[in-house]
Amino acid sequence: MWRSRQTQPLRRGDRRHPPASRTDALDAAIVAIGDYAVEADAEEKNRLRIPLNYHLATRVQRVRMYGSAAVDLAWVAAGKTDACIMLSNKPWDTAAAREAGAAVVEIDGSPHTMASSATIAAAPKLVADLMGLIDQARRS
């Protein structure tokens, strides 16, 4: 079980959890991406997801899709993946990743808030490069 308090380090069970990934290069990064939209407006929602998958696949070591925002963020917190990109989400799952030392930002790179429409959680040195890939995908 994960535990976190704002003024204390992330803990897993009775042990202090090591910090999130320290990967600093995209070509060495394992990146999880949120699953595809399937609702009536899926075509519009997936307009960025599809080119983003292409840009990630050509620049990172591996792309993964686990299908669960909680798993994506927990694995970033645990250092099992180096980043996750969720283009639609519920923001309350982000505490573990943030407390483990991951950067957690909105899709435009601004600080993540409860009103954010997307979540990017990553090793801090990967954020700028991931923002660049998202911009490339938007222009595709």
Secondary structure as GFF3:
##gff-version 3
##sequence-region A 1 140
A	DSSP	beta_strand	2	5	.	.	.	ID=ss1
A	DSSP	beta_strand	8	12	.	.	.	ID=ss2
A	DSSP	beta_strand	15	16	.	.	.	ID=ss3
A	DSSP	three_ten_helix	26	28	.	.	.	ID=ss4
A	DSSP	beta_strand	30	33	.	.	.	ID=ss5
A	DSSP	alpha_helix	42	59	.	.	.	ID=ss6
A	DSSP	beta_strand	62	64	.	.	.	ID=ss7
A	DSSP	alpha_helix	69	78	.	.	.	ID=ss8
A	DSSP	beta_strand	83	86	.	.	.	ID=ss9
A	DSSP	three_ten_helix	91	94	.	.	.	ID=ss10
A	DSSP	alpha_helix	95	99	.	.	.	ID=ss11
A	DSSP	beta_strand	103	105	.	.	.	ID=ss12
A	DSSP	beta_strand	119	122	.	.	.	ID=ss13
A	DSSP	three_ten_helix	124	126	.	.	.	ID=ss14
A	DSSP	alpha_helix	127	139	.	.	.	ID=ss15
###
